[in-house]
Amino acid sequence: MKLCVVLGTRPEIVKMAPIIHELKSRHIDFSLIHSGQHYDHDMSQIFFEELDLASPDVNLETGSGTQAEQTATALVRLESTFRKILPDLVLLEGDTNTVLAGALAAAKLGIGVGHVEAGLRSYDLRMPEEHNRRLTDHLSSLLFAPTARAARILRREACWGKIHVTGNTVIDACRLFGPKAKRTSSILKHISSDQFALATAHRAENVDDPMTLRQFYEIFDKCPIPVVYTIHPGTRARYHSAGLESLLERSSNITLLQPLGYLDFITLLTSCSFVLTDSGGIQEEVTAPSIMKKAFVLRKTTERPEAVKAGYAEVVGTSAASVLKRLNKFLKEKWTPKRQFPFGDGHSARRIVDAIA
């Protein structure tokens, strides 16, 4: 069997890393293809280095562009690559433009598609990721659902592929690389406060709206404890366009950091008091046994309701007034999760490779 593992962004690298290591440990041959959707060192190469991955066999250098441009470029280049390799199965993870392009290219060539993290739904049609994940699920022959809820969604939508409930591989990554982060990361030396909130914000439906960016600035600036904000280059450009970048830089409550490697980020996640984020993956990572933190989700919806039900995540919207009120209340509470480990035990990659093999 010929297998292609396709990835394009840093979350995909993190979540595919345990699967890649599992394939290698079983001596299963595969080709590793990077679309180049994330392409600079801080957004891509550092993750290969820190997660002990070899360089991709092929880098398609898709680069940036509009949603349509990026998807179309990846589609054409992936189709050409698949024609040369002729794999039996293409393995994809998540909901990016790379994932949709890979699923379309493979399906049109009659190649099987395996979708890792299948069945997630936010039902928020403003999100490009919602369209990508839905279409990919309906194109896939193997559907690796992280939870029983995700599997039920796939059945309700009558997706044709074979469904396997596996857990989420991001928990595997925390288990595998958490000890390395503890040994090697020095990021905490750059944080002046022992108590801090960790912030990320990059979703298009948030950062493309100047009014929402203004609310985010107020949340971070007036947060009751200092905020460490790891800021995406594209997001920083949006703040600049909205006339808010200088306010971020001058705030005495906000420490701005460039995008971090996986080991530094996990170290901050483990050490923070709580998280402010619009990320999907972070809502999963906070549930890992080695992390177990509260995430306040700066969105109106989430495709990870399992994290909400278990008490790790709380959808608080984007209004500064209401979010700040909730944060002040939270710091007076004694928080413990309602249920542990909703996304699995950290052995999801083994179950996925079992199904493939």
C-alpha positions in Angstrom: 0.0 0.0 0.0 1.2 3.5 -0.9 0.3 6.2 1.6 0.6 10.0 1.3 0.5 12.1 4.4 -0.5 15.7 3.4 -0.2 18.7 5.7 0.0 22.5 5.3 -0.2 24.4 8.5 1.4 24.3 11.9 -1.7 22.7 13.7 -1.6 20.0 11.0 2.1 19.4 11.6 1.5 19.0 15.4 -1.5 16.7 15.0 0.0 14.6 12.3 3.4 14.2 14.1 2.2 11.3 16.3 0.7 9.5 13.3 4.0 10.0 11.4 6.0 8.6 14.3 3.6 5.6 14.6 3.9 4.8 10.9 7.7 5.0 11.1 7.7 2.7 14.2 5.8 0.1 12.3 8.0 0.5 9.2 5.0 1.5 7.0 6.2 3.4 4.0 4.7 6.8 3.2 5.4 10.0 1.3 5.1 13.3 3.3 3.8 16.3 1.3 3.7 19.8 2.6 1.4 22.2 0.7 3.3 25.2 2.0 0.2 27.0 3.2 2.2 28.0 6.2 5.7 28.6 4.9 8.1 30.6 7.0 10.4 29.2 9.6 8.4 30.2 12.7 5.1 28.9 11.2 6.4 25.7 9.7 10.0 24.5 9.8 10.5 24.9 13.5 7.7 22.5 14.1 9.4 19.8 12.0 12.6 20.3 14.0 11.0 20.3 17.4 8.7 17.3 16.7 11.6 15.2 15.4 10.2 15.0 11.9 12.2 14.6 8.7 11.8 17.3 6.1 8.8 16.7 3.7 9.5 14.7 0.5 7.6 17.4 -1.4 6.9 21.0 -0.6 4.4 22.6 -3.0 5.0 26.2 -1.9 1.3 27.1 -2.2 1.8 30.3 -0.1 -0.8 32.9 0.8 -3.7 34.4 -1.1 -7.4 34.6 -1.0 -9.4 31.5 0.2 -10.1 30.6 -3.4 -6.6 31.3 -4.7 -5.0 29.3 -1.9 -7.3 26.3 -2.3 -7.0 26.3 -6.1 -3.2 26.5 -6.1 -3.0 23.6 -3.6 -5.6 21.6 -5.6 -3.6 21.9 -8.9 -0.2 21.1 -7.3 -1.5 18.2 -5.2 -3.2 16.6 -8.2 0.0 16.7 -10.1 1.9 15.2 -7.2 -0.7 12.4 -6.6 -0.4 11.5 -10.3 3.3 11.0 -9.9 3.1 9.0 -6.6 -0.2 7.1 -7.3 -1.0 6.5 -3.6 -3.7 4.2 -2.4 -4.7 6.5 0.4 -4.2 10.2 1.2 -4.2 11.1 4.8 -5.4 14.6 5.8 -6.0 16.3 9.1 -8.4 19.1 10.1 -10.2 21.7 8.1 -7.8 24.0 6.3 -7.7 24.9 2.6 -4.9 22.3 2.2 -7.2 19.6 3.5 -10.1 20.4 1.2 -7.7 20.7 -1.8 -6.1 17.3 -0.9 -9.5 15.6 -0.5 -10.8 17.0 -3.9 -7.6 16.1 -5.8 -7.5 12.6 -4.4 -11.2 11.9 -4.9 -11.2 13.0 -8.5 -8.3 10.6 -9.2 -10.1 7.7 -7.5 -7.6 7.7 -4.5 -8.9 6.9 -1.0 -9.0 9.7 1.5 -8.5 9.3 5.3 -9.7 12.3 7.3 -8.2 12.7 10.8 -10.4 14.8 13.1 -13.6 14.1 11.1 -17.1 15.1 12.2 -16.4 18.5 13.9 -19.1 21.1 13.3 -19.5 24.7 14.5 -22.6 25.4 12.4 -21.1 28.9 11.9 -21.1 29.4 8.1 -18.9 32.5 8.4 -16.0 30.2 9.0 -14.2 28.9 5.9 -13.1 25.9 8.0 -16.7 24.8 8.5 -17.1 24.4 4.7 -13.8 22.7 4.4 -14.4 20.1 7.0 -17.9 19.3 5.8 -16.9 18.7 2.2 -13.8 16.7 3.3 -15.9 14.4 5.4 -18.2 13.6 2.5 -15.2 12.9 0.2 -13.5 10.5 2.7 -13.4 6.8 2.7 -11.9 6.6 6.2 -13.3 8.9 8.9 -11.3 9.2 12.1 -13.7 10.9 14.5 -12.1 12.2 17.7 -15.2 11.6 19.8 -18.5 9.7 19.9 -20.3 12.9 19.2 -18.3 13.5 16.1 -19.1 10.0 14.9 -22.8 10.6 15.5 -22.7 13.7 13.3 -21.0 11.8 10.5 -23.8 9.1 10.7 -26.5 11.7 10.8 -25.1 13.4 7.7 -24.9 10.0 5.9 -21.2 10.3 5.2 -20.1 7.3 3.1 -16.8 6.5 4.7 -16.0 4.0 7.4 -16.1 5.7 10.8 -13.5 5.0 13.6 -13.7 6.7 17.0 -10.0 7.3 17.8 -9.6 10.3 20.2 -7.6 13.4 19.1 -3.9 13.2 18.2 -3.2 16.6 19.7 -3.4 14.8 23.1 -0.8 12.3 21.8 1.4 15.2 20.9 1.1 16.7 24.4 2.0 13.3 25.9 4.9 12.6 23.5 6.5 16.1 23.5 5.5 17.6 26.8 8.6 16.2 28.6 10.9 17.5 25.9 9.3 21.0 26.3 9.9 20.9 30.1 13.6 20.0 29.5 14.4 22.5 26.7 12.1 25.5 26.7 13.3 28.7 28.2 10.3 30.9 27.2 9.3 31.5 30.9 12.5 33.6 31.3 10.9 36.2 29.0 7.7 36.4 31.1 7.9 38.9 33.9 4.8 37.8 35.9 4.3 34.5 37.6 0.5 34.7 37.0 -0.6 35.4 33.5 -3.3 34.7 30.9 -2.2 33.2 27.5 -3.9 34.7 24.5 -4.2 33.8 20.8 -6.6 35.2 18.2 -6.4 34.5 14.5 -9.9 33.4 13.1 -10.9 35.4 10.0 -14.4 36.1 11.3 -12.7 37.9 14.2 -9.6 39.5 13.0 -11.0 40.7 9.7 -13.5 42.8 11.7 -12.0 46.1 13.1 -14.8 46.3 15.7 -14.0 42.8 17.0 -10.3 43.7 17.1 -11.1 46.7 19.2 -12.9 44.5 21.7 -9.9 42.1 21.8 -7.6 44.9 22.6 -9.8 46.0 25.5 -10.0 42.5 26.8 -6.3 42.0 26.8 -5.5 45.5 28.0 -8.0 45.4 30.9 -7.6 41.7 31.8 -7.3 41.4 35.6 -4.0 39.6 35.2 -1.2 40.3 32.7 -1.7 38.8 29.2 0.9 37.1 27.1 -0.3 37.4 23.5 1.3 35.2 20.8 0.3 37.1 17.7 0.1 35.7 14.2 1.8 38.0 11.5 -1.5 38.3 9.6 -3.4 39.3 12.7 -0.8 41.9 13.6 -1.3 43.4 10.1 -5.0 43.6 10.8 -4.4 45.4 14.1 -2.1 47.8 12.2 -4.8 48.5 9.5 -7.3 49.1 12.2 -5.0 51.6 14.0 -4.6 49.4 17.0 -1.1 48.0 16.8 0.5 50.9 18.6 -2.0 50.5 21.4 -1.1 46.8 21.8 2.6 47.6 21.9 2.2 50.4 24.5 -0.1 48.5 26.8 1.6 47.7 30.2 -0.7 44.7 30.6 0.2 42.9 27.3 3.4 41.1 26.4 3.4 40.5 22.6 5.3 37.5 21.3 6.0 36.4 17.8 4.6 33.0 16.8 6.2 30.3 19.0 7.4 26.9 18.3 5.5 24.0 19.8 7.7 23.4 22.8 7.6 27.0 23.9 3.9 27.3 23.4 3.1 24.1 25.4 5.3 25.4 28.2 3.2 28.7 28.3 0.0 26.7 28.1 1.1 24.5 31.1 2.2 27.5 33.1 -0.6 30.1 32.5 -3.6 30.8 34.8 -6.2 30.5 32.0 -6.4 30.9 28.2 -8.1 33.5 26.0 -8.4 32.1 22.5 -10.5 31.7 19.3 -8.4 28.6 18.4 -10.1 25.2 18.0 -7.0 23.1 18.7 -6.2 24.9 22.0 -9.6 24.0 23.3 -8.5 20.4 22.9 -4.9 20.9 24.2 -6.2 22.4 27.5 -7.9 19.1 28.3 -4.6 17.1 28.1 -3.7 15.4 31.4 -0.4 17.4 31.6 -2.2 20.7 31.0 -5.8 20.9 32.3 -6.5 24.6 32.0 -9.6 26.7 31.5 -10.0 28.3 28.0 -12.3 31.2 27.4 -13.3 31.0 23.8 -13.6 34.4 22.1 -16.2 33.2 19.6 -19.9 32.8 19.3 -19.8 29.1 18.6 -17.4 26.2 18.9 -16.9 22.9 17.1 -15.5 21.4 20.3 -18.6 21.2 22.6 -17.0 18.2 24.3 -14.5 20.6 25.9 -17.4 22.9 27.0 -19.4 20.0 28.5 -16.3 18.8 30.4 -15.8 22.2 31.8 -12.5 23.1 30.2 -13.8 25.6 27.6 -16.4 28.3 27.9 -17.7 30.3 24.9 -17.8 33.9 26.1 -18.2 35.8 22.8 -16.3 38.9 21.8 -17.8 41.7 23.9 -15.1 43.2 26.1 -17.6 44.2 28.9 -19.0 40.7 29.3 -15.7 38.9 28.9 -14.0 41.0 31.5 -16.8 40.5 33.9 -16.5 36.8 33.5 -12.7 36.8 34.0 -12.9 38.8 37.2 -15.5 36.3 38.5 -13.4 33.3 37.4 -10.4 34.5 39.4 -12.5 34.4 42.6 -13.7 30.9 41.9 -12.0 27.5 42.6 -12.1 25.8 39.2 -11.9 22.1 38.5 -13.1 20.3 35.3 -16.4 18.4 35.4 -15.0 15.5 33.5 -11.5 14.5 32.5 -10.0 13.9 29.1 -12.9 14.3 26.6 -10.5 13.9 23.7 -8.9 10.6 24.6 -6.0 9.0 26.3 -3.1 10.1 24.1 -3.0 6.9 22.0 -5.1 8.1 19.1 -2.3 7.7 16.5 -2.1 4.0 17.3 -5.8 3.5 16.6 -5.7 5.4 13.4 -2.7 3.4 12.0 -4.4 0.2 13.2 -7.4 1.1 11.0 -5.2 2.0 8.0 -3.1 -1.1 8.3 
